[in-house]
């Protein structure tokens, strides 16, 4: 069961490199997965220059001319990245595609793509350790992933000095657009903002029947501007509810780890509660409802159905 934690665990991935320290890593990771749902990663082997280059690029990116930002605006993209026509596939497959890149600073593309490459490697290495910590075959978890992950570059402007210091940046939520989220807090440690809720209640929480937590968190604005870079490990769009709750049902029953409620019913999941049977369609509905200007242009045939569906 989730404890009322007072600190977020730090997982040292270098411990996995030795058979003498690997059991300690797996024990600490198991605790973080099942009791906290939030963790820091150290010794992750993502090159420091890749991280530094991305941090340096963020202020340049958000300082680009408005006309340049408009070139790559979200409303230009049917998959909320960049346009690529795909026919004969489920509608949610159009969420996959190439990114849009600003023309004013061509160096930004190589910096961001290098970071995505390194985070993809890190996320896969981490997922293998997660599987081992839960006594799972790593192939089982990888079979649920999408071949395309997503990166988000976030800028929180400084709040007005005369305003409340606890102004909301992003309200309380659980990340729902991926499997695991790897967050780079790209501002100095003195710039605060991210808060995790220390109580029990993402797709990983759904598939593990709530054994592994997706912790509610929020972001508060502060007197200093803040940059944040979440990397969302993607979920296969064709994943069905039955697959999600059934894939590991027997495993956790044998491990005697499942919660009292069956079929993951206790898990707070918009996917399980919603009317759509696949992860992809559930995500498409969420994105269209969040970005209605995109939906009206590129998804006119389903726009009104999704916008008026409050299930």
C-alpha positions as CSV (number, residue, x, y, z in Angstrom):
1,X,0.0,0.0,0.0
2,X,1.1,3.6,-0.6
3,X,2.7,5.3,2.3
4,X,2.5,9.0,3.2
5,X,6.0,9.6,1.9
6,X,8.0,12.7,2.9
7,X,10.7,12.4,0.3
8,X,10.9,11.1,-3.2
9,X,13.3,8.1,-3.6
10,X,16.5,8.4,-5.6
11,X,17.3,5.4,-7.8
12,X,21.0,5.0,-8.7
13,X,21.0,3.1,-12.0
14,X,24.8,2.4,-11.8
15,X,23.9,-0.2,-9.1
16,X,22.5,-2.4,-12.0
17,X,26.0,-2.8,-13.4
18,X,27.3,-5.2,-10.7
19,X,25.7,-8.4,-9.5
20,X,26.6,-7.4,-5.9
21,X,24.6,-4.2,-6.0
22,X,21.8,-5.0,-8.5
23,X,19.6,-6.7,-5.8
24,X,19.7,-3.5,-3.8
25,X,18.6,-1.5,-6.9
26,X,15.8,-3.8,-7.6
27,X,14.6,-3.7,-4.0
28,X,14.6,0.1,-4.0
29,X,12.9,0.3,-7.4
30,X,10.2,-2.1,-6.3
31,X,9.5,0.1,-3.3
32,X,9.4,3.2,-5.4
33,X,7.0,1.6,-7.9
34,X,4.6,0.1,-5.5
35,X,4.6,2.6,-2.7
36,X,5.5,6.0,-4.1
37,X,4.9,6.3,-7.9
38,X,7.5,9.1,-8.2
39,X,11.3,8.8,-8.2
40,X,14.6,10.5,-9.2
41,X,17.1,8.8,-11.4
42,X,20.9,9.3,-11.0
43,X,23.8,7.9,-13.0
44,X,21.4,7.5,-16.0
45,X,24.2,7.7,-18.6
46,X,22.5,10.4,-20.7
47,X,25.5,12.5,-21.7
48,X,25.8,15.8,-19.9
49,X,26.3,17.7,-23.1
50,X,23.0,16.4,-24.5
51,X,21.2,17.7,-21.4
52,X,23.2,21.0,-21.3
53,X,22.5,21.7,-25.0
54,X,18.8,21.2,-24.5
55,X,18.7,23.4,-21.4
56,X,20.5,26.1,-23.4
57,X,18.2,25.7,-26.3
58,X,15.0,26.2,-24.3
59,X,15.2,30.0,-23.8
60,X,16.1,30.4,-27.5
61,X,13.1,28.3,-28.5
62,X,10.6,30.3,-26.5
63,X,12.1,33.6,-27.5
64,X,11.6,33.0,-31.2
65,X,9.6,35.5,-33.2
66,X,5.8,35.0,-33.0
67,X,5.7,34.5,-36.8
68,X,8.3,31.7,-36.5
69,X,6.3,30.0,-33.7
70,X,3.2,30.3,-35.9
71,X,4.9,28.2,-38.6
72,X,5.0,25.2,-36.2
73,X,1.8,26.0,-34.2
74,X,-0.1,23.0,-32.9
75,X,-3.2,23.9,-35.0
76,X,-1.2,23.1,-38.2
77,X,-0.9,19.4,-37.2
78,X,-3.4,16.6,-37.4
79,X,-1.3,14.4,-35.0
80,X,-0.3,17.4,-32.8
81,X,3.3,17.2,-34.1
82,X,3.4,17.7,-37.9
83,X,1.3,16.7,-40.9
84,X,1.7,13.3,-42.6
85,X,-1.3,11.9,-44.5
86,X,-2.1,8.3,-43.6
87,X,-4.9,6.4,-45.2
88,X,-6.6,3.1,-44.4
89,X,-5.5,3.0,-40.8
90,X,-7.5,3.6,-37.6
91,X,-8.0,7.4,-37.1
92,X,-5.8,7.4,-34.0
93,X,-2.8,6.3,-36.1
94,X,-2.7,9.9,-37.4
95,X,-1.3,10.9,-34.0
96,X,2.0,9.5,-35.2
97,X,4.1,11.5,-37.6
98,X,7.1,13.9,-38.0
99,X,7.5,16.9,-35.8
100,X,7.4,20.5,-37.0
101,X,10.6,22.5,-36.7
102,X,11.1,26.3,-36.5
103,X,13.0,27.7,-39.5
104,X,14.7,30.5,-37.6
105,X,17.1,28.3,-35.6
106,X,17.9,25.1,-37.4
107,X,20.3,23.9,-34.6
108,X,17.3,23.3,-32.3
109,X,16.3,20.2,-34.2
110,X,19.6,18.4,-33.7
111,X,19.7,19.3,-30.0
112,X,16.2,18.0,-29.4
113,X,16.6,14.9,-31.5
114,X,19.8,13.9,-29.7
115,X,17.9,14.2,-26.4
116,X,15.0,12.1,-27.7
117,X,17.4,9.5,-28.8
118,X,19.1,9.3,-25.4
119,X,15.8,9.3,-23.5
120,X,14.5,6.5,-25.7
121,X,17.5,4.4,-24.7
122,X,17.2,5.4,-21.1
123,X,13.5,4.6,-21.0
124,X,14.0,1.1,-22.5
125,X,16.9,0.3,-20.1
126,X,14.8,1.5,-17.2
127,X,11.7,-0.5,-18.3
128,X,13.9,-3.7,-18.3
129,X,14.8,-3.0,-14.7
130,X,11.2,-2.3,-13.8
131,X,10.2,-5.7,-15.2
132,X,13.0,-7.4,-13.3
133,X,11.9,-5.6,-10.0
134,X,8.4,-6.9,-10.6
135,X,9.5,-10.5,-11.6
136,X,8.2,-9.9,-15.1
137,X,9.5,-10.9,-18.5
138,X,10.6,-7.6,-20.1
139,X,9.1,-8.7,-23.4
140,X,5.6,-8.5,-21.9
141,X,6.0,-4.7,-21.1
142,X,7.7,-3.9,-24.4
143,X,4.8,-5.5,-26.3
144,X,2.5,-2.8,-25.0
145,X,4.6,0.2,-26.2
146,X,4.2,2.4,-29.2
147,X,7.1,2.8,-31.6
148,X,6.8,6.6,-31.2
149,X,7.3,8.5,-28.0
150,X,6.7,12.2,-27.3
151,X,8.7,15.1,-25.9
152,X,7.2,18.3,-24.5
153,X,9.1,21.5,-24.0
154,X,7.4,23.6,-21.3
155,X,8.0,27.2,-20.2
156,X,6.3,28.5,-17.1
157,X,6.7,32.3,-17.1
158,X,7.5,34.0,-13.8
159,X,4.4,35.1,-11.8
160,X,3.6,38.7,-11.1
161,X,5.6,39.7,-8.0
162,X,2.4,41.1,-6.4
163,X,0.4,38.0,-6.9
164,X,-0.2,34.9,-4.8
165,X,3.0,32.7,-4.7
166,X,0.9,29.6,-5.1
167,X,-0.7,30.4,-8.4
168,X,-1.5,27.3,-10.3
169,X,0.8,26.4,-13.3
170,X,-0.8,23.0,-14.0
171,X,-3.6,21.6,-11.8
172,X,-3.4,18.3,-9.9
173,X,-3.3,15.4,-12.4
174,X,-1.8,12.0,-13.3
175,X,0.1,11.8,-16.5
176,X,-2.2,9.9,-18.9
177,X,-0.5,10.3,-22.3
178,X,2.1,7.6,-21.9
179,X,3.6,4.6,-20.2
180,X,6.3,6.2,-18.1
181,X,7.2,9.9,-17.9
182,X,10.8,11.0,-17.6
183,X,11.0,14.6,-16.5
184,X,14.0,16.9,-16.9
185,X,13.6,19.8,-14.5
186,X,15.6,22.2,-16.7
187,X,15.8,25.1,-14.4
188,X,18.2,25.4,-11.4
189,X,17.2,23.5,-8.3
190,X,16.4,26.8,-6.6
191,X,13.4,27.3,-8.9
192,X,10.7,25.3,-7.3
193,X,7.2,24.3,-8.6
194,X,6.6,20.6,-9.0
195,X,4.7,19.0,-6.1
196,X,3.8,15.3,-5.6
197,X,0.8,14.3,-3.5
198,X,1.8,11.9,-0.7
199,X,-1.2,9.5,-0.9
200,X,-2.4,6.6,-3.1
201,X,-3.8,7.8,-6.1
202,X,-0.8,6.4,-16.8
203,X,-1.1,3.3,-18.4
204,X,1.4,1.5,-16.3
205,X,-0.9,1.8,-13.2
206,X,-3.7,0.4,-15.2
207,X,-1.8,-2.6,-16.5
208,X,-0.4,-3.4,-13.0
209,X,-3.8,-3.3,-11.5
210,X,-2.8,-0.4,-9.3
211,X,0.1,-2.3,-7.8
212,X,2.4,0.4,-9.3
213,X,1.3,3.9,-8.5
214,X,0.8,6.9,-10.8
215,X,1.2,9.7,-8.3
216,X,-1.0,12.8,-8.5
217,X,1.2,15.9,-9.0
218,X,0.8,19.6,-9.8
219,X,2.9,22.6,-10.8
220,X,2.8,26.0,-9.1
221,X,4.1,29.2,-10.7
222,X,6.7,31.2,-8.8
223,X,8.7,34.4,-8.9
224,X,11.2,32.9,-11.4
225,X,10.5,31.5,-14.8
226,X,10.8,27.7,-15.1
227,X,11.6,25.2,-17.9
228,X,10.5,21.6,-17.8
229,X,11.0,18.8,-20.4
230,X,8.8,15.7,-19.9
231,X,9.5,12.7,-22.2
232,X,6.4,10.4,-22.5
233,X,7.1,6.8,-23.3
234,X,4.3,5.9,-25.7
235,X,1.6,3.2,-25.4
236,X,0.5,1.1,-28.4
237,X,-2.6,2.7,-29.8
238,X,-4.3,-0.7,-30.4
239,X,-4.1,-1.7,-26.7
240,X,-7.6,-2.7,-25.6
241,X,-9.1,-2.5,-22.1
242,X,-9.1,-6.3,-21.9
243,X,-5.4,-6.4,-22.8
244,X,-4.6,-3.7,-20.3
245,X,-6.3,-5.4,-17.4
246,X,-5.7,-8.9,-18.5
247,X,-2.1,-9.1,-19.6
248,X,-0.7,-9.2,-16.0
249,X,-3.8,-10.3,-14.1
250,X,-2.5,-13.8,-13.5
251,X,1.0,-12.7,-12.7
252,X,-0.1,-10.4,-9.9
253,X,-2.6,-13.0,-8.6
254,X,0.3,-15.5,-8.3
255,X,2.5,-12.9,-6.7
256,X,-0.4,-12.2,-4.3
257,X,0.1,-8.5,-5.1
258,X,-3.2,-7.6,-6.6
259,X,-5.4,-5.1,-4.8
260,X,-8.8,-6.2,-3.4
261,X,-10.7,-4.7,-6.2
262,X,-10.5,-6.8,-9.3
263,X,-9.9,-5.9,-13.0
264,X,-8.1,-2.7,-12.0
265,X,-11.5,-1.2,-11.1
266,X,-9.9,0.8,-8.2
267,X,-7.5,2.6,-10.6
268,X,-8.3,6.2,-11.4
269,X,-8.1,5.9,-15.2
270,X,-9.9,7.8,-17.9
271,X,-9.1,5.0,-20.3
272,X,-10.9,2.3,-18.2
273,X,-13.8,4.6,-17.4
274,X,-14.3,5.9,-20.9
275,X,-16.5,4.4,-23.7
276,X,-13.7,3.8,-26.2
277,X,-12.0,0.4,-26.2
278,X,-8.6,1.2,-27.5
279,X,-5.9,3.4,-25.9
280,X,-5.4,5.2,-29.2
281,X,-9.0,6.3,-29.6
282,X,-9.1,7.4,-25.9
283,X,-6.0,9.5,-26.5
284,X,-7.4,11.0,-29.7
285,X,-10.5,12.0,-27.9
286,X,-8.5,13.6,-25.1
287,X,-6.3,15.6,-27.5
288,X,-9.2,16.8,-29.6
289,X,-11.1,18.0,-26.5
290,X,-8.0,19.7,-25.3
291,X,-7.1,21.3,-28.6
292,X,-10.4,21.9,-30.4
293,X,-8.9,24.2,-33.1
294,X,-6.9,21.1,-34.3
295,X,-9.9,18.9,-34.0
296,X,-12.2,21.1,-36.1
297,X,-9.7,21.3,-38.9
298,X,-8.3,17.7,-39.1
299,X,-11.0,15.5,-37.4
300,X,-14.2,17.1,-38.5
301,X,-15.9,13.7,-39.0
302,X,-15.5,12.8,-35.3
303,X,-15.1,16.3,-33.7
304,X,-18.6,16.7,-32.4
305,X,-18.9,13.2,-31.2
306,X,-15.8,13.6,-29.0
307,X,-16.5,17.1,-27.8
308,X,-20.0,16.2,-26.7
309,X,-19.0,12.9,-25.1
310,X,-18.6,13.5,-21.4
311,X,-18.1,9.9,-20.4
